[in-house]
């Protein structure tokens, strides 16, 4: 359980700073350890019910939450996550694993693009709060079917289409994730029961995440997030490359070489981001 506690603490710390990271990190770990796609996503969302509650309250106390935006994206997100959970339960085993790994891989690329190059999922535009609901619906569905994805979809999207400050978006997305996680958990219980949920892993993830959530909320306004975001994205790519290679039967040497290339590219992008931040303006 110590491993899951460490991962939960690290993942929630990152999530609290970036508005993303807990779900995809936890789901990637459970998947690479051999858990089924349904068990990995169900376990991750069961853990997020606890961690997102503490994280949301912590961000609210720090003044990082916009309640109108939270309701507008959170309620559709809950609907999307429930539907996504039911869909994932009904996908064949190998198909579900590679589907989840592929989504997580794409989300890893999204995170690197966001924090390494300032690129976003959507073209630049400004929307009224009442028109933000499609972001929540899509983010919730991706989150449940991929084991993570609420943050990588909702956070950069809201940063692009609203005028809110980054720390307010991070706090609002983190608080809304409680609704998404609870709804996804209900979807998994409805579709598959609780027999496949790795409760020991869930307990470790929750304990670790609860410890670091308040710390991350305090630092959200001032922490240098770009290098950390790129590192998280690279980790997600490497972990899910291993899963995809395993399902497809790719030889170990080739899979290891692909992971090494991804690691090298990630390091180079992190160095680039750090140098860019240190350069005089």
Wavefront OBJ file of the C-alpha trace (Angstrom):
o trace
v 0.000 0.000 0.000
v 2.985 2.298 0.515
v 3.489 2.537 -3.259
v -0.097 3.675 -3.794
v 0.206 6.142 -0.924
v 3.306 7.695 -2.482
v 1.695 7.841 -5.931
v -1.503 9.311 -4.468
v 0.438 12.018 -2.639
v 2.536 12.941 -5.669
v -0.375 12.770 -8.111
v -2.690 14.903 -5.970
v 0.063 17.464 -5.382
v 0.494 17.777 -9.146
v -3.279 17.824 -9.683
v -3.759 20.601 -7.158
v -1.134 22.734 -8.895
v -2.021 22.028 -12.519
v -5.719 21.170 -12.397
v -4.881 17.742 -13.830
v -2.772 14.696 -13.122
v -4.316 12.545 -10.370
v -6.594 10.471 -12.567
v -4.232 9.808 -15.438
v -1.291 9.112 -13.103
v -3.244 6.699 -10.901
v -4.989 4.972 -13.808
v -1.675 4.585 -15.650
v -0.099 2.960 -12.581
v -2.993 0.539 -12.037
v -3.076 -0.364 -15.732
v 0.662 -0.994 -15.967
v 0.425 -3.168 -12.804
v -1.989 -5.413 -14.693
v -5.383 -4.311 -13.446
v -8.174 -4.403 -16.001
v -9.284 -1.139 -17.585
v -12.548 -1.223 -15.613
v -10.760 -1.921 -12.307
v -8.177 0.794 -12.988
v -10.758 3.445 -13.825
v -13.170 2.370 -11.084
v -10.382 2.334 -8.490
v -9.095 5.713 -9.602
v -12.541 7.299 -9.390
v -13.291 5.724 -6.019
v -10.063 7.288 -4.727
v -10.899 10.631 -6.334
v -14.167 10.859 -4.391
v -12.058 11.344 -1.265
v -9.160 13.335 -2.685
v -11.285 15.724 -4.761
v -13.505 16.500 -1.775
v -10.493 17.586 0.289
v -8.920 19.338 -2.702
v -12.131 21.192 -3.550
v -12.634 22.399 0.023
v -8.976 23.461 0.189
v -9.235 25.459 -3.045
v -12.499 27.033 -1.851
v -10.829 28.167 1.371
v -8.028 29.716 -0.687
v -10.562 31.616 -2.820
v -9.794 29.618 -5.967
v -13.350 28.464 -6.839
v -15.945 30.110 -9.112
v -19.246 28.475 -8.169
v -21.137 29.458 -11.333
v -18.513 27.821 -13.544
v -18.339 24.832 -11.197
v -22.062 24.121 -11.547
v -22.085 24.803 -15.297
v -19.333 22.295 -16.086
v -19.636 20.000 -13.064
v -23.209 18.808 -13.518
v -22.774 17.935 -17.235
v -19.441 16.390 -16.281
v -21.226 14.119 -13.817
v -23.648 12.999 -16.529
v -20.820 12.343 -18.983
v -18.799 10.384 -16.448
v -21.727 8.141 -15.507
v -22.360 7.315 -19.173
v -18.638 6.800 -19.777
v -18.355 4.368 -16.873
v -21.237 2.259 -18.175
v -19.715 2.278 -21.678
v -16.297 1.156 -20.393
v -17.809 -1.737 -18.439
v -19.331 -3.091 -21.660
v -16.131 -3.037 -23.759
v -14.241 -6.345 -24.164
v -11.215 -6.746 -21.846
v -8.337 -6.212 -24.282
v -10.317 -3.624 -26.172
v -10.919 -1.699 -22.948
v -7.237 -1.778 -21.955
v -5.986 -0.467 -25.276
v -8.830 2.085 -25.455
v -7.888 3.452 -22.021
v -4.172 3.426 -22.792
v -4.757 5.233 -26.096
v -6.856 7.941 -24.416
v -4.279 8.393 -21.659
v -1.494 8.567 -24.254
v -3.341 11.322 -26.134
v -3.943 13.156 -22.880
v -0.218 12.933 -22.155
v 0.459 14.624 -25.491
v -2.153 17.248 -24.618
v -0.447 18.010 -21.309
v 2.969 18.370 -22.969
v 1.492 20.652 -25.636
v -0.221 22.754 -22.964
v 2.719 23.221 -20.602
v 5.598 22.840 -23.030
v 4.331 24.911 -25.939
v 1.274 26.808 -24.677
v -1.062 25.015 -27.096
v -4.670 24.276 -26.196
v -7.418 21.842 -27.215
v -9.691 24.521 -28.588
v -9.171 27.616 -30.741
v -8.972 30.897 -28.855
v -12.446 32.301 -28.132
v -14.435 33.619 -25.212
v -17.695 32.026 -24.080
v -20.358 33.030 -21.593
v -20.501 30.861 -18.492
v -23.812 29.277 -19.505
v -22.230 28.009 -22.742
v -19.446 26.049 -21.038
v -21.503 22.872 -20.445
v -20.159 20.909 -23.500
v -16.661 21.065 -21.975
v -18.001 19.428 -18.822
v -19.991 16.765 -20.688
v -17.067 15.766 -22.917
v -14.538 15.951 -20.081
v -16.639 13.700 -17.858
v -17.069 11.074 -20.569
v -13.349 11.023 -21.399
v -12.496 10.889 -17.700
v -14.526 7.745 -17.041
v -13.631 5.849 -20.216
v -9.942 6.727 -19.986
v -9.444 6.433 -16.236
v -8.526 10.116 -16.195
v -9.014 13.140 -18.383
v -11.280 15.569 -16.565
v -8.400 17.933 -15.833
v -6.596 17.661 -19.202
v -9.870 18.426 -21.003
v -11.481 20.969 -18.669
v -8.501 22.984 -17.420
v -6.857 24.044 -20.717
v -10.280 24.455 -22.350
v -11.495 26.858 -19.668
v -8.188 28.711 -19.778
v -8.786 29.261 -23.484
v -12.470 30.184 -23.565
v -12.828 32.211 -20.333
v -11.129 35.232 -18.816
v -10.593 33.699 -15.377
v -7.140 33.665 -13.808
v -5.331 30.291 -13.993
v -5.496 29.595 -10.250
v -9.282 30.154 -10.284
v -9.692 27.704 -13.148
v -7.483 25.109 -11.448
v -9.453 25.443 -8.212
v -12.842 25.316 -9.938
v -11.915 22.270 -12.043
v -10.538 20.511 -8.948
v -13.712 21.188 -6.963
v -16.024 20.158 -9.822
v -14.103 16.897 -10.141
v -15.781 15.650 -6.954
v -19.107 15.533 -8.812
v -17.474 13.797 -11.772
v -15.707 11.198 -9.620
v -18.785 10.413 -7.528
v -20.959 10.005 -10.622
v -18.390 7.783 -12.365
v -18.157 5.608 -9.250
v -21.934 5.165 -9.290
v -21.699 4.235 -12.963
v -19.112 1.542 -12.268
v -21.126 0.156 -9.353
v -24.234 0.131 -11.543
v -22.465 -1.602 -14.415
v -20.036 -3.979 -12.725
v -20.599 -3.952 -8.964
v -17.725 -3.507 -6.544
v -15.990 -6.860 -6.975
v -13.399 -5.554 -9.427
v -12.388 -2.413 -7.492
v -8.866 -2.684 -5.976
v -9.787 -1.323 -2.548
v -6.274 -1.564 -1.075
v -4.959 0.600 -3.890
v -7.872 3.005 -3.421
v -7.082 3.368 0.285
v -3.423 4.119 -0.410
v -4.243 6.671 -3.105
v -6.750 8.414 -0.837
v -4.409 8.614 2.155
v -1.568 10.022 0.062
v -3.805 12.430 -1.840
v -5.544 13.817 1.238
v -2.188 14.697 2.788
v -0.941 16.809 -0.126
v -4.217 18.351 -1.387
v -4.241 21.331 1.051
v -0.565 22.057 0.358
v -1.107 22.128 -3.395
v -4.122 24.442 -3.034
v -1.986 26.949 -1.121
v 0.739 26.870 -3.769
v -1.557 27.003 -6.810
v -1.202 30.787 -7.189
v 2.590 30.895 -7.309
v 4.161 27.521 -8.127
v 6.150 27.125 -11.407
v 3.909 24.609 -13.125
v 5.237 24.335 -16.692
v 8.221 21.981 -16.069
v 6.122 19.817 -13.766
v 3.346 19.612 -16.336
v 5.734 18.482 -19.077
v 7.249 15.856 -16.749
v 3.798 14.475 -15.911
v 2.877 14.341 -19.590
v 6.072 12.442 -20.395
v 5.453 9.949 -17.598
v 1.960 9.298 -18.933
v 3.318 8.693 -22.447
v 5.939 6.209 -21.230
v 3.552 4.274 -18.971
v 0.854 3.889 -21.590
v 3.301 3.067 -24.364
v 4.229 0.062 -22.238
v 0.575 -0.960 -21.899
v -0.155 -0.567 -25.620
v 3.012 -2.497 -26.521
v 2.023 -5.307 -24.153
v -1.509 -5.644 -25.553
v -0.257 -5.569 -29.156
v 2.593 -7.995 -28.481
v 5.387 -5.572 -29.416
v 8.847 -7.076 -28.656
v 10.383 -5.853 -25.411
v 13.449 -4.325 -27.051
v 11.323 -2.184 -29.347
v 9.005 -1.125 -26.503
v 11.995 -0.189 -24.320
v 13.527 1.806 -27.164
v 10.274 3.720 -27.661
v 10.117 4.516 -23.946
v 13.744 5.686 -23.969
v 13.037 8.049 -26.864
v 9.974 9.429 -25.069
v 12.031 9.960 -21.916
v 14.754 11.796 -23.831
v 12.248 14.035 -25.614
v 10.534 14.820 -22.300
v 13.834 15.794 -20.682
v 14.726 18.045 -23.603
v 11.340 19.797 -23.452
v 11.660 20.288 -19.677
v 15.115 21.836 -20.188
v 13.680 24.104 -22.878
v 10.836 25.238 -20.620
v 13.177 25.932 -17.698
v 15.539 27.952 -19.911
v 12.623 29.897 -21.353
v 11.362 30.761 -17.869
v 14.846 31.843 -16.742
v 15.489 34.027 -19.788
v 15.319 37.804 -19.134
v 12.184 39.488 -20.450
l 1 2 3 4 5 6 7 8 9 10 11 12 13 14 15 16 17 18 19 20 21 22 23 24 25 26 27 28 29 30 31 32 33 34 35 36 37 38 39 40 41 42 43 44 45 46 47 48 49 50 51 52 53 54 55 56 57 58 59 60 61 62 63 64 65 66 67 68 69 70 71 72 73 74 75 76 77 78 79 80 81 82 83 84 85 86 87 88 89 90 91 92 93 94 95 96 97 98 99 100 101 102 103 104 105 106 107 108 109 110 111 112 113 114 115 116 117 118 119 120 121 122 123 124 125 126 127 128 129 130 131 132 133 134 135 136 137 138 139 140 141 142 143 144 145 146 147 148 149 150 151 152 153 154 155 156 157 158 159 160 161 162 163 164 165 166 167 168 169 170 171 172 173 174 175 176 177 178 179 180 181 182 183 184 185 186 187 188 189 190 191 192 193 194 195 196 197 198 199 200 201 202 203 204 205 206 207 208 209 210 211 212 213 214 215 216 217 218 219 220 221 222 223 224 225 226 227 228 229 230 231 232 233 234 235 236 237 238 239 240 241 242 243 244 245 246 247 248 249 250 251 252 253 254 255 256 257 258 259 260 261 262 263 264 265 266 267 268 269 270 271 272 273 274 275 276 277 278 279 280 281
